[in-house]
Amino acid sequence: MEVNPRVKKAEYAVRGRVVARAQEIEEELKRGSSTRKFDKIIYCNIGNPHALGQKPVTFIRQVLAACVCPSLMDAGILPTDVVVRAKEYLAGTGGSGVGAYTETAGLAVVRRQVAEFMERRDGVKADAKRIILTNGASDAIRRVIQLILHDDVSMDGGVERGHERQGIMIPCPQYPLYSCQIVLSGGSIVYYESDEAREWGVTRAELERSFLEATGSGVVVKALVVINPGNPTGAVLSESDIEEIVRFAEERKLVILADEVYQENVYVEGKKFESFKKVVAKLQSKALLFSFHSTSKGLLGECGIRAGYVEAVNVPDDVFKELIKLSASQLSSNTLGQIACGLMCSPPRQGDTSFDLYHRETQDIFESLKRRAAKLSRKMQSIHGFSFPSPIQGAMYAFPSIKLPAKAVEEAEKRKMAPDEFYCMELLENTGIVCVPGSGFGQRKDTYHFRTTILPPESDIDNLTYLLADFHTNWTQQFQH
Ligand SMILES: Cc1ncc(COP(=O)(O)O)c(C=O)c1O
């Protein structure tokens, strides 16, 4: 069978060649046939908190369990507020339960909770009719990119204008879902650079450079992606940065895709998450905005449930209708995930039976993430050969820059690998640690990085950074002469 060449071209580094090799080594370790110095694989490649030992939040799982198996509610083992919430969601399915499709945009009761959550967060009105519940943020992002990009013959008032190369501006470095999805849609990736030396900040001058270079080479730029807090950079944008971006997008008539899945993951003093929605409202901007959120990150870490949403702001009715039509082609997102989304947006309140436990569990997770971010930042800054100018502000990752000897770069070329992919592969072979090469995210020319998550248990961070430092020193030494 001939495979779609775009599928062949698209890459998703977070689960790329290094991870495939890690799985082979894991099998080897299980068979007991390994002579390696390590006995387990440490997966630091993906922001998948439960896979690295984070416990689910009890309240969320109790309501989901009651929705999946309503007879549990008669067993007298669930807190009263859990039963109330489960009944509310089940009533919201019209009595069909979680085994039935829902309406295309998702359960009305959940969309109302999502809208109320955003209103509390931003102090700005949110319309539940402009929210679509999806199978994780990835699904929402894919749908919106599909809505925007095409490489077909373009029409002008019904008259053919010929083929047009369309593109989307994405940050460099970026989360590879974007580059992958743009390639799949036949579009052009238009990078704008975040400046590592300035806490990965973005300037108006850089946005203009990127836009003008792309348009100068014949690309019609249609949209701009911002990831805040950043993956892989961990940077948290200030309100004034966001204002600058919104003004730029409005002037250049670009749709904004605001990826805000890490909005609860801000760890450092003086930094605060501000939503694009709030800034768009404050500036009374007419910029079209799609913003994304997810149950996978934050404090729940419910990646496997596959739940998220998109809110459309300033998007004309006819365009939104097309997004609904596109969404209808996959009927509805998974119903249990929709309920998880409602629970994320509408947690127990003070006075509810589950409040204390919920508060304690989520605070513990937050404090632990914060400690791990601080510790990993300190350690990364102290490793000889690593450069890590700004501590992790948010999200779940560290993205250090590494110095590689010229001979290591030559060796990588011989092996037909990017130098940092070679480095990550060797790191894996020697230590069992799985990281993602910086080249998978995009990086400034002749710089090399890798991304690790901050998610290994706190007790493992010392060992992780010791192994990284030890590997870096010994491995780079062999290429020094
Ligand atoms: C920036 C960013 N956006 C979206 C996603 C995907 O989230 P979801 O699990 O909701 O599809 C991730 C996952 O790591 C991410 O880092």
The ligand as a Gaussian input file, in Angstrom:
#p B3LYP/6-31G(d) Opt

LIG

0 1
 C        1.751000      21.932000      25.162000
 C        0.911000      20.711000      25.074000
 N       -0.263000      20.776000      24.434000
 C       -1.059000      19.697000      24.336000
 C       -0.695000      18.491000      24.876000
 C       -1.605000      17.315000      24.723000
 O       -2.476000      17.204000      25.786000
 P       -3.642000      16.137000      25.822000
 O       -3.159000      14.990000      26.639000
 O       -4.777000      16.857000      26.458000
 O       -3.950000      15.745000      24.420000
 C        0.521000      18.369000      25.538000
 C        0.953000      17.079000      26.094000
 O        2.039000      16.904000      26.583000
 C        1.335000      19.509000      25.653000
 O        2.498000      19.465000      26.287000

